[in-house]
Amino acid sequence: MRIPSILAAASLAAGLLVGAAPAYAAQPAVGDCLDLPVTAKWFDNFVIGTLVDCEAPHNSEVFHLGAYPDDWGAPSTEKERIGDYGQFTSRMCPYTTLNAYLEAGGLEPKMILDRFYTTAVPPTDEAWEAGDRTVQCVVYALSGPWGKDKPTAWTGTIPERVLAEGWKPFALCSKAMPKSGTDSGNPPFRCTKPSQWIAIGRATNLTGAAGRPFPGQQIQAQADRRCAKEAKGFIKGKAKAFAAVESQEMWEQGIREAVCYIPLQNWNGKSVA
């Protein structure tokens, strides 16, 4: 079953069977479901999924079709640029397109952060040589910490699951108080205990010079202020939000963001600010 989407640029015949064809043998449309091969590098930008019926078990789905840059060469020759997972995916498949896909499926466009992740899959060299410049924007979910778990398999589409179960089963939490400057300190755990911290948004476009130890008091204070505003629609009681600034490596790459957390026990249960 496919969720109708204003983003869909093409339509495929329904009823495709598991293992019917590699994804690029029949270009998927927005809302089609894929089964990614679960390998040591299953999240790699070059992994090609198999198109399946959404009512069959699968671990990902297409939420947007991006455009591969015309001034780039064959994907195999661009691995250094494409291999930068965060920047390539952010450019080709921004979260605004994921939110639009979820909204088209009946969900609100703004919600708490969750354990759904995205990747941008470029065309194969063969498809590129044939003139295909389509980038598949794929969303999947993790059931545990990044790098230590595999994508979760489900039936039905992500919008269908969230409509049926709500956002809490898919919320992203940190087991302890989050830390700035580290990715590994804030993994995507399930929200299961009141002592955990739930991610409710992002502070973006942080400015200024980072201090020592990273990110320094100025950047941390700026991020905390922005996260305090972000948390107003989600927090109950007198708890305060905390901003976990992304790692120094990401900062130096130009990603000036922080993830906003509040204590799970102080979340009011709302998914929309």
ChimeraX attribute file (.defattr): number of C-alpha atoms within 10 A of each C-alpha:
attribute: neighborCount
match mode: 1-to-1
recipient: residues
	/A:1	16
	/A:2	20
	/A:3	21
	/A:4	13
	/A:5	18
	/A:6	12
	/A:7	16
	/A:8	18
	/A:9	11
	/A:10	10
	/A:11	13
	/A:12	13
	/A:13	6
	/A:14	12
	/A:15	11
	/A:16	16
	/A:17	14
	/A:18	17
	/A:19	14
	/A:20	13
	/A:21	14
	/A:22	16
	/A:23	20
	/A:24	18
	/A:25	11
	/A:26	13
	/A:27	17
	/A:28	25
	/A:29	21
	/A:30	26
	/A:31	26
	/A:32	26
	/A:33	33
	/A:34	28
	/A:35	25
	/A:36	22
	/A:37	15
	/A:38	13
	/A:39	10
	/A:40	9
	/A:41	11
	/A:42	15
	/A:43	22
	/A:44	16
	/A:45	22
	/A:46	19
	/A:47	17
	/A:48	21
	/A:49	24
	/A:50	22
	/A:51	28
	/A:52	26
	/A:53	22
	/A:54	28
	/A:55	16
	/A:56	18
	/A:57	17
	/A:58	25
	/A:59	25
	/A:60	29
	/A:61	29
	/A:62	24
	/A:63	28
	/A:64	26
	/A:65	25
	/A:66	20
	/A:67	15
	/A:68	20
	/A:69	12
	/A:70	7
	/A:71	6
	/A:72	10
	/A:73	13
	/A:74	16
	/A:75	21
	/A:76	13
	/A:77	11
	/A:78	11
	/A:79	12
	/A:80	10
	/A:81	12
	/A:82	20
	/A:83	14
	/A:84	12
	/A:85	16
	/A:86	14
	/A:87	18
	/A:88	18
	/A:89	24
	/A:90	14
	/A:91	12
	/A:92	23
	/A:93	25
	/A:94	18
	/A:95	14
	/A:96	12
	/A:97	18
	/A:98	20
	/A:99	17
	/A:100	20
	/A:101	26
	/A:102	23
	/A:103	16
	/A:104	17
	/A:105	22
	/A:106	15
	/A:107	16
	/A:108	13
	/A:109	17
	/A:110	15
	/A:111	17
	/A:112	22
	/A:113	21
	/A:114	23
	/A:115	22
	/A:116	18
	/A:117	15
	/A:118	25
	/A:119	25
	/A:120	31
	/A:121	27
	/A:122	29
	/A:123	23
	/A:124	20
	/A:125	15
	/A:126	12
	/A:127	16
	/A:128	16
	/A:129	13
	/A:130	9
	/A:131	10
	/A:132	17
	/A:133	18
	/A:134	20
	/A:135	21
	/A:136	30
	/A:137	24
	/A:138	27
	/A:139	21
	/A:140	23
	/A:141	20
	/A:142	23
	/A:143	17
	/A:144	17
	/A:145	16
	/A:146	16
	/A:147	12
	/A:148	9
	/A:149	10
	/A:150	19
	/A:151	22
	/A:152	15
	/A:153	16
	/A:154	16
	/A:155	16
	/A:156	18
	/A:157	22
	/A:158	25
	/A:159	19
	/A:160	18
	/A:161	15
	/A:162	17
	/A:163	12
	/A:164	9
	/A:165	11
	/A:166	15
	/A:167	18
	/A:168	17
	/A:169	14
	/A:170	22
	/A:171	22
	/A:172	27
	/A:173	29
	/A:174	24
	/A:175	20
	/A:176	12
	/A:177	17
	/A:178	25
	/A:179	17
	/A:180	20
	/A:181	21
	/A:182	17
	/A:183	17
	/A:184	12
	/A:185	16
	/A:186	24
	/A:187	19
	/A:188	25
	/A:189	22
	/A:190	22
	/A:191	21
	/A:192	13
	/A:193	11
	/A:194	13
	/A:195	16
	/A:196	22
	/A:197	27
	/A:198	32
	/A:199	30
	/A:200	29
	/A:201	22
	/A:202	21
	/A:203	22
	/A:204	15
	/A:205	12
	/A:206	17
	/A:207	12
	/A:208	10
	/A:209	9
	/A:210	16
	/A:211	12
	/A:212	7
	/A:213	9
	/A:214	17
	/A:215	20
	/A:216	14
	/A:217	13
	/A:218	14
	/A:219	21
	/A:220	20
	/A:221	14
	/A:222	16
	/A:223	26
	/A:224	23
	/A:225	15
	/A:226	19
	/A:227	26
	/A:228	19
	/A:229	12
	/A:230	19
	/A:231	24
	/A:232	12
	/A:233	16
	/A:234	19
	/A:235	23
	/A:236	16
	/A:237	9
	/A:238	7
	/A:239	13
	/A:240	16
	/A:241	25
	/A:242	27
	/A:243	28
	/A:244	28
	/A:245	30
	/A:246	21
	/A:247	22
	/A:248	19
	/A:249	12
	/A:250	17
	/A:251	17
	/A:252	10
	/A:253	10
	/A:254	11
	/A:255	18
	/A:256	20
	/A:257	20
	/A:258	27
	/A:259	23
	/A:260	28
	/A:261	30
	/A:262	28
	/A:263	22
	/A:264	21
	/A:265	17
	/A:266	19
	/A:267	22
	/A:268	12
	/A:269	16
	/A:270	15
	/A:271	19
	/A:272	12
	/A:273	14
